[in-house]
């Protein structure tokens, strides 16, 4: 999506981002020569779409899964950041090209289902799709898992993107059922399922039957459990100067997966994810300059 970062009727910095896109870029950076990262979405045939694709290629992403849909355009979001670095979003994406990705008999992603070792999608991936596309996405994820691939679901929940909370709850429950790795932001889990406290939401997340579960709790330690192992608590980094929390969870996901896909244990993966997220939120915007994180790679 196109990103406008600034205050209403004030100066705006134009960029681009989006939850799964942010994760894909950071995963590509952290994966080096070991992990090749594809990004599946749709763009239009307009000048902005073509420029986005050119820049994405420079970000190191493989783009042969991108569909170009004549007459459509990218979505747009605006971020306003308060003095503590917390964000407020406004979205314009009802007619974005990405919503129509599955409006063909077979997408490039589905056509190459046997090629993928891992697949990452989010609650926002589900939210932006119409019902038929959402069903296709979940069926694809289920088929991947059945043949032994790693299927990762990140529970990013934005209420404004859903027409009905019942539909959202059902969709998230189905996503947890097809995933073998769940990345859960505790306050999103609380908001979606109506838990009375953050502690109750964490407790519920810990009972999920997903094989590997990571629970992110803001500045509090990250909780990790894989298989029948006990829960591990992984400290986050204490920061004095938080500039912009955009992409904190997205970059954590990338850092975590970059280590898990290399066979590192969950605790080590969470440590790296927390280090990367801490670096990202000391810079403005979703995608920080590569040289700002080079020492972590």
C-alpha positions as CSV (number, residue, x, y, z in Angstrom):
1,X,0.0,0.0,0.0
2,X,1.0,3.6,-0.4
3,X,1.8,5.3,2.9
4,X,1.3,8.9,4.0
5,X,3.0,9.7,7.3
6,X,2.2,13.0,9.0
7,X,-0.5,15.1,10.5
8,X,-3.8,16.1,8.9
9,X,-3.4,19.0,6.5
10,X,0.3,19.2,7.5
11,X,3.4,17.9,5.9
12,X,3.2,14.3,4.7
13,X,6.0,11.9,3.9
14,X,5.1,9.5,1.1
15,X,6.3,5.9,1.3
16,X,4.8,2.4,1.1
17,X,4.2,-0.5,3.4
18,X,1.7,-3.0,4.8
19,X,1.9,-5.7,7.4
20,X,2.8,-8.7,5.3
21,X,4.8,-6.6,2.9
22,X,6.9,-5.2,5.8
23,X,7.5,-8.8,7.0
24,X,8.5,-9.9,3.6
25,X,11.1,-7.1,3.2
26,X,12.6,-7.7,6.6
27,X,12.6,-11.5,6.0
28,X,14.4,-11.0,2.7
29,X,17.0,-8.8,4.5
30,X,17.5,-11.2,7.4
31,X,17.4,-14.3,5.2
32,X,20.4,-13.4,3.1
33,X,21.4,-16.0,0.6
34,X,19.7,-18.8,2.6
35,X,16.0,-17.7,2.4
36,X,14.4,-16.5,-0.8
37,X,11.3,-14.4,-0.2
38,X,8.3,-14.1,-2.6
39,X,5.5,-11.6,-2.2
40,X,2.0,-12.5,-3.5
41,X,-0.4,-9.6,-4.1
42,X,-2.0,-7.6,-6.8
43,X,-1.2,-4.2,-8.3
44,X,-2.8,-2.1,-11.0
45,X,-1.4,-1.0,-14.4
46,X,-0.9,2.6,-13.3
47,X,2.3,4.5,-12.8
48,X,2.2,4.2,-9.0
49,X,1.9,0.4,-9.3
50,X,4.8,0.1,-11.7
51,X,7.0,2.2,-9.4
52,X,6.0,0.2,-6.4
53,X,7.0,-3.0,-8.2
54,X,10.3,-1.5,-9.2
55,X,11.1,-0.5,-5.7
56,X,10.0,-3.9,-4.3
57,X,12.5,-5.6,-6.5
58,X,15.2,-3.3,-5.1
59,X,14.0,-4.5,-1.6
60,X,15.1,-8.0,-2.7
61,X,11.6,-9.6,-3.2
62,X,10.8,-12.1,-5.9
63,X,7.7,-10.7,-7.6
64,X,6.6,-13.3,-10.1
65,X,3.5,-14.0,-7.9
66,X,2.2,-10.4,-8.3
67,X,-0.8,-10.0,-10.5
68,X,-1.5,-6.8,-12.5
69,X,-5.2,-5.9,-12.7
70,X,-6.1,-3.2,-15.3
71,X,-8.1,-0.4,-13.8
72,X,-7.2,-1.2,-10.2
73,X,-4.8,0.8,-8.0
74,X,-2.9,0.2,-4.8
75,X,-4.5,0.9,-1.5
76,X,-3.6,3.9,0.6
77,X,-3.2,4.5,4.3
78,X,-2.3,7.4,6.5
79,X,-0.4,7.2,9.8
80,X,-0.4,9.8,12.5
81,X,2.1,9.2,15.3
82,X,1.8,10.7,18.8
83,X,4.6,11.8,21.1
84,X,5.1,8.3,22.4
85,X,5.5,6.8,18.9
86,X,2.0,5.2,18.9
87,X,0.1,5.1,15.7
88,X,-3.4,5.9,14.4
89,X,-4.3,4.6,10.9
90,X,-6.8,5.8,8.3
91,X,-7.3,3.4,5.3
92,X,-8.5,3.8,1.7
93,X,-8.5,0.3,0.3
94,X,-12.0,-0.7,-0.7
95,X,-11.1,-0.9,-4.4
96,X,-7.4,-1.8,-4.0
97,X,-6.0,-4.4,-6.4
98,X,-5.0,-6.7,-3.6
99,X,-8.6,-7.4,-2.8
100,X,-9.1,-8.9,-6.2
101,X,-6.0,-11.2,-6.1
102,X,-8.1,-14.4,-6.1
103,X,-10.6,-13.3,-8.7
104,X,-9.1,-15.6,-11.3
105,X,-9.5,-19.4,-11.7
106,X,-5.9,-20.0,-10.4
107,X,-3.5,-17.4,-9.0
108,X,0.2,-17.6,-9.5
109,X,0.5,-18.5,-5.8
110,X,-1.8,-21.5,-6.1
111,X,-0.3,-22.7,-9.4
112,X,3.0,-23.3,-7.7
113,X,1.8,-24.8,-4.5
114,X,4.4,-27.6,-4.6
115,X,7.2,-25.0,-4.6
116,X,6.7,-23.4,-1.2
117,X,8.5,-24.5,2.0
118,X,6.7,-21.8,4.1
119,X,3.8,-19.5,3.8
120,X,3.0,-16.4,6.0
121,X,-0.3,-14.6,6.1
122,X,-2.1,-12.4,8.6
123,X,-5.4,-11.3,9.9
124,X,-5.2,-8.3,7.5
125,X,-4.7,-10.7,4.6
126,X,-8.0,-12.3,5.5
127,X,-9.8,-9.0,6.2
128,X,-9.2,-7.4,2.8
129,X,-10.5,-10.3,0.8
130,X,-14.1,-11.0,-0.1
131,X,-15.5,-14.3,1.3
132,X,-14.6,-16.4,-1.7
133,X,-11.0,-15.1,-1.7
134,X,-10.8,-15.7,2.1
135,X,-11.9,-19.3,1.6
136,X,-9.4,-19.8,-1.2
137,X,-6.6,-18.5,1.0
138,X,-7.5,-20.7,3.9
139,X,-7.8,-23.8,1.6
140,X,-4.4,-23.0,0.1
141,X,-2.9,-22.8,3.6
142,X,-4.5,-26.0,4.6
143,X,-3.2,-27.8,1.5
144,X,0.3,-26.5,2.2
145,X,0.2,-27.8,5.8
146,X,-1.1,-31.2,4.7
147,X,2.0,-31.7,2.5
148,X,4.4,-30.7,5.3
149,X,5.1,-27.0,4.7
150,X,5.3,-24.4,7.5
151,X,2.2,-22.3,7.7
152,X,2.4,-19.1,9.8
153,X,-0.5,-17.0,10.8
154,X,0.0,-13.6,12.4
155,X,-3.2,-12.3,14.2
156,X,-3.0,-8.7,13.1
157,X,-6.6,-7.4,13.8
158,X,-7.9,-4.1,12.5
159,X,-11.6,-3.8,13.4
160,X,-12.3,-1.2,10.7
161,X,-11.4,-3.7,8.0
162,X,-14.1,-6.2,9.0
163,X,-17.8,-5.9,8.3
164,X,-18.8,-8.0,11.3
165,X,-16.9,-9.2,14.4
166,X,-18.5,-12.6,14.1
167,X,-17.0,-13.1,10.6
168,X,-13.7,-11.9,11.9
169,X,-13.7,-14.4,14.9
170,X,-14.7,-17.3,12.6
171,X,-12.0,-16.4,10.1
172,X,-9.3,-16.2,12.8
173,X,-10.4,-19.5,14.3
174,X,-10.1,-21.1,10.9
175,X,-6.7,-19.6,10.4
176,X,-5.4,-20.9,13.7
177,X,-6.7,-24.4,12.7
178,X,-4.7,-24.5,9.5
179,X,-1.5,-22.9,10.9
180,X,1.3,-24.8,12.6
181,X,2.9,-21.5,13.8
182,X,0.8,-18.7,15.3
183,X,2.3,-15.2,16.1
184,X,-0.2,-13.6,18.4
185,X,-0.2,-10.0,19.5
186,X,-2.0,-10.2,22.9
187,X,-4.0,-7.0,22.8
188,X,-5.3,-7.8,19.3
189,X,-6.4,-11.2,20.6
190,X,-8.1,-9.5,23.6
191,X,-9.9,-7.0,21.3
192,X,-11.1,-9.6,18.8
193,X,-12.4,-12.2,21.2
194,X,-13.6,-9.8,23.9
195,X,-11.5,-11.0,26.9
196,X,-11.9,-9.0,30.0
197,X,-8.1,-8.5,30.5
198,X,-4.9,-8.9,28.7
199,X,-4.0,-11.7,31.1
200,X,-7.1,-13.6,30.1
201,X,-6.3,-13.1,26.4
202,X,-2.7,-14.5,27.0
203,X,-4.2,-17.4,28.9
204,X,-6.5,-18.2,26.1
205,X,-3.8,-18.0,23.5
206,X,-1.7,-20.4,25.5
207,X,-4.4,-23.0,25.2
208,X,-4.5,-22.9,21.3
209,X,-3.8,-26.3,19.7
210,X,-1.3,-24.7,17.2
211,X,2.0,-26.6,17.3
212,X,4.1,-23.4,17.8
213,X,2.8,-20.3,19.5
214,X,4.5,-16.9,20.0
215,X,2.7,-14.4,22.2
216,X,3.8,-10.7,21.9
217,X,2.9,-8.5,24.8
218,X,4.4,-5.1,23.9
219,X,7.3,-4.2,26.2
220,X,6.7,-7.3,28.4
221,X,8.6,-10.5,27.7
222,X,7.6,-12.5,24.7
223,X,6.2,-16.0,25.4
224,X,7.2,-18.9,23.2
225,X,6.2,-22.5,23.1
226,X,6.9,-25.2,20.5
227,X,5.4,-28.7,20.6
228,X,5.3,-30.2,24.1
229,X,8.1,-28.0,25.4
230,X,7.4,-25.7,28.3
231,X,6.7,-22.0,27.8
232,X,9.8,-19.7,27.6
233,X,9.8,-16.0,28.5
234,X,12.1,-13.9,26.2
235,X,12.8,-10.4,27.4
236,X,12.3,-7.4,25.1
237,X,14.8,-4.5,24.9
238,X,14.3,-1.4,27.0
239,X,14.2,1.7,24.8
240,X,14.3,5.4,25.8
241,X,13.7,6.9,22.3
242,X,10.7,5.2,20.6
243,X,10.1,7.2,17.4
244,X,7.4,5.2,15.5
245,X,6.0,1.7,16.4
246,X,4.9,1.1,12.8
247,X,6.0,-2.4,11.7
248,X,7.2,-3.5,15.2
249,X,5.2,-6.7,15.0
250,X,5.9,-7.2,11.3
251,X,9.7,-6.9,11.8
252,X,9.5,-9.2,14.8
253,X,7.8,-11.8,12.7
254,X,10.5,-11.5,10.0
255,X,13.3,-11.8,12.5
256,X,11.7,-14.7,14.2
257,X,11.0,-16.6,11.0
258,X,14.4,-15.9,9.6
259,X,15.9,-17.9,12.5
260,X,13.3,-20.6,12.7
261,X,13.5,-21.4,9.0
262,X,17.2,-21.9,9.6
263,X,16.5,-24.4,12.3
264,X,17.3,-22.2,15.3
265,X,15.3,-22.8,18.6
266,X,12.3,-20.7,19.3
267,X,13.9,-18.8,22.2
268,X,16.8,-17.7,20.0
269,X,14.5,-16.7,17.2
270,X,12.4,-14.6,19.6
271,X,15.5,-12.9,20.9
272,X,16.5,-11.9,17.4
273,X,12.9,-10.8,16.6
274,X,12.9,-8.6,19.6
275,X,16.2,-7.0,18.7
276,X,15.1,-6.3,15.2
277,X,11.8,-4.8,16.3
278,X,13.6,-2.6,18.8
279,X,15.7,-1.2,16.1
280,X,12.8,-0.6,13.7
281,X,10.8,1.5,16.2
282,X,13.7,3.9,16.7
283,X,13.2,5.0,13.1
284,X,10.2,6.6,11.3
285,X,8.2,4.6,8.8
286,X,7.5,1.0,8.2
287,X,10.7,0.1,6.3
288,X,13.9,1.5,7.8
289,X,17.1,2.0,5.8
290,X,19.1,-1.1,5.3
291,X,22.2,0.4,6.8
292,X,20.3,1.2,10.0
293,X,20.1,-2.5,10.7
294,X,23.2,-3.8,8.9
295,X,25.0,-4.7,12.2
296,X,22.1,-7.1,13.1
297,X,22.5,-9.2,9.9
